Amino acid sequence: MDDSNESVSVNMEKIYLGGKEHHVPTGRGSVSVIIYGDQDKPALITYPDLALNHMSCFQGLFFWPEAASMLLHNFCIYHICPPGHELGAAPICPDDPAPSVNDLADQILEVLNYFGLGAVMCMGVTAGAYILTLFAMKYRERVLGLILVSPLCKAPSWSEWFYNKVMSNLLYFYGMSGLLKEFLLQRYFSKEVRGTAEVPESDIVQACRRLLDERQSINVLRFLQTINRRPDITDGLKRLRCRTLVFVGENSPFHSEALHMISKLDKRYSALVEVQACGSVVTEEQPHAMLIPMEYFFMGYGLYKPCPFSDSPRSPLSPSCISPELLSPESMGLKLKPIKTRMSL
């Protein structure tokens, strides 16, 4: 790889072309990990939502120049794919039992050990946020902090369980059908970007729809079955001692779940950012809303934006949207308070 690809200031296309895929052997099969950046830097690991991978779940955030420069300036990024969700994945044998959520959390530990990583920063979306939260509960010494987007922590409600069973049947009988993709897009995005009869769907929804065509339906079905059997981990939230930053779109079907989760986390170590007019996958729909809260969050670790970008335009979030107490150097260095953004599309 060209040395220029290691630089923070390279363009976004080169950053993604510079990524390298590794297939990590684990006790429950091989796991695809895409690495971007300098492996001498602290590690940030990501885990996507159901039927997504790093390209369809995180590229909006990592293509946002200020966010990409801040993250790559401070971290080496390790995108972990759920089993069979990587680009070009083959169908997993239907006879192989679907892994449990504990199996997936243990796979993350094996990935960290494979690369010789110690404590890491974690970023997950919905199902991926659940897996990373469970990982942080089981292996607290291996997690520096959690950035959770529209997270889950309870067992599925009856309505979610039924919704997931409908999707499971669609996957089993019809594969990645048009109706199944509509169910998934409703899970990910707000109606503002999904479009109507009068308004066409947005570019991000069209791109996601195309990327969903690449998923193997049996592989998505297995991950869905795993998530639909997840236990309630609420009781373990109070024992988390890593800092936790929670984002949730106000139009996310998991909005109430995120509010429940933040109410159970230790208020000294956690903050909530609600993003107006946004669905679950904030990293794709409104990645600019994540920039300022992440900046303040990382300041508690002594991490900052690189100087060349310090005078560039900021996100639509103004600093006045951040609670002043967020900057108080208490307990963790930052006292994180609930935040609600006020944004318009």
Secondary structure as UniProt FT lines:
FT   HELIX           3..6
FT   TURN            8..9
FT   HELIX           12..17
FT   STRAND          20..26
FT   TURN            27..28
FT   STRAND          29..36
FT   TURN            39..40
FT   STRAND          43..47
FT   TURN            50..51
FT   HELIX           54..57
FT   HELIX           59..63
FT   HELIX           65..74
FT   STRAND          76..80
FT   TURN            83..84
FT   TURN            87..88
FT   TURN            94..95
FT   HELIX           101..114
FT   TURN            115..116
FT   STRAND          120..125
FT   HELIX           127..138
FT   HELIX           140..142
FT   STRAND          143..149
FT   HELIX           158..174
FT   HELIX           178..188
FT   HELIX           191..194
FT   HELIX           203..212
FT   TURN            213..214
FT   HELIX           217..228
FT   HELIX           234..239
FT   STRAND          243..249
FT   TURN            250..251
FT   TURN            253..254
FT   HELIX           255..264
FT   TURN            267..268
FT   STRAND          270..275
FT   TURN            276..277
FT   HELIX           282..285
FT   HELIX           287..290
FT   HELIX           291..299
FT   TURN            300..302
FT   HELIX           307..309
FT   TURN            310..311
FT   HELIX           319..321
FT   HELIX           324..327
FT   TURN            331..332
FT   STRAND          339..340
//
